[in-house]
Amino acid sequence: MEANEMMVEATAKATYLRIAPRKVQIVLDLIRNKPTDEALAILKHTPKAACEPLEKLLKSAIANAENKNMDVTRLYVAKCWVCQGPTLKRIRPRARGSANRINKKTSHITLVVREAE
């Protein structure tokens, strides 16, 4: 790759997703650095809760790449990461008038696709 040629990539983000970042990270590790068609197949056949929103996000990133006139057949998942969003704090009543706190975590997921050389 030449110095003047800039790396073209397409990004898709999902913010405030109601799933814990730990659960998303497991699935992201499966699809990192894989071709997009293989990554879609992995997401389709993995029985994890995070797979459904990640599949939607990957399709969005592919559509964004297509919009940038990139070759869709040569795309791969270059980078993907998850950050923790704000936590929704809920209370569950317990015995003798006490209460337990339930933390419902949210995620911010970023997925970057790039053309293979």
C-alpha positions in Angstrom: 0.0 0.0 0.0 1.3 3.4 -0.9 1.7 6.3 1.5 -0.7 8.6 -0.3 -3.4 5.9 -0.5 -5.7 6.2 2.5 -7.2 3.1 4.1 -10.9 3.0 3.2 -13.2 1.6 5.8 -16.9 1.6 6.7 -18.2 1.8 10.3 -21.5 0.9 12.0 -22.3 1.7 15.6 -25.1 0.5 17.9 -25.4 2.5 21.1 -27.4 2.0 24.3 -28.0 -1.7 23.5 -29.7 -3.5 26.4 -27.2 -6.4 26.7 -24.2 -6.7 29.0 -20.8 -5.9 27.3 -19.3 -9.1 28.6 -21.8 -11.1 26.6 -21.2 -9.1 23.5 -17.4 -9.4 23.8 -17.5 -13.2 23.6 -19.3 -13.1 20.2 -17.1 -10.2 18.9 -14.0 -12.3 19.5 -15.5 -15.0 17.2 -15.9 -12.7 14.2 -12.8 -10.4 14.5 -10.6 -10.5 11.3 -13.0 -12.8 9.5 -14.4 -12.2 6.0 -17.9 -10.7 6.3 -19.7 -13.7 4.7 -18.0 -16.0 7.2 -18.8 -13.7 10.1 -22.5 -13.6 9.1 -22.5 -17.4 9.0 -20.9 -17.5 12.5 -23.5 -15.1 13.8 -26.3 -17.0 12.2 -25.3 -20.3 13.9 -24.1 -19.2 17.3 -26.7 -19.6 20.1 -25.9 -16.3 21.9 -28.2 -13.4 22.7 -25.7 -10.9 21.3 -25.8 -12.5 17.8 -29.0 -11.0 16.6 -28.1 -7.3 17.1 -24.5 -8.0 15.9 -25.8 -9.6 12.7 -27.9 -6.5 12.1 -24.9 -4.2 12.8 -22.7 -6.2 10.4 -25.3 -5.9 7.7 -25.4 -2.2 8.3 -21.6 -1.9 8.1 -21.7 -3.9 4.8 -24.4 -1.5 3.4 -22.3 1.5 4.5 -19.3 0.0 2.6 -21.5 -0.5 -0.5 -22.5 3.1 -0.2 -18.8 4.1 -0.2 -18.3 2.1 -3.5 -16.2 -0.6 -1.8 -16.1 -4.1 -3.2 -18.5 -6.0 -1.0 -17.1 -9.4 -1.9 -13.7 -8.6 -0.4 -14.8 -7.1 2.9 -13.6 -8.4 6.3 -14.2 -7.3 9.9 -11.2 -5.2 10.6 -12.0 -3.9 14.1 -14.8 -4.4 16.5 -15.1 -3.4 20.1 -17.7 -2.9 22.8 -17.8 -0.2 25.5 -20.1 -0.2 28.6 -22.9 2.4 28.3 -24.9 3.7 31.3 -26.3 1.2 33.7 -30.0 1.2 34.4 -30.5 0.7 38.2 -33.6 -1.2 39.3 -34.8 -2.4 42.7 -36.1 -5.8 43.6 -38.1 -6.1 46.8 -36.7 -8.7 49.3 -37.8 -10.2 52.6 -38.6 -8.0 55.6 -38.9 -4.8 53.7 -35.4 -4.7 52.3 -34.4 -4.3 48.7 -31.8 -5.6 46.3 -30.3 -3.5 43.5 -30.4 -5.0 40.0 -28.0 -3.4 37.5 -29.1 -3.6 33.9 -26.0 -2.9 31.8 -26.0 -1.4 28.3 -23.4 -1.6 25.5 -22.0 0.7 22.8 -20.8 -1.6 19.9 -18.6 -0.4 17.1 -17.9 -2.5 14.0 -15.4 -1.5 11.2 -15.2 -3.4 7.9 -12.3 -2.9 5.4 -11.5 -4.2 2.0 -8.9 -7.1 1.9 -5.8 -6.4 -0.2 
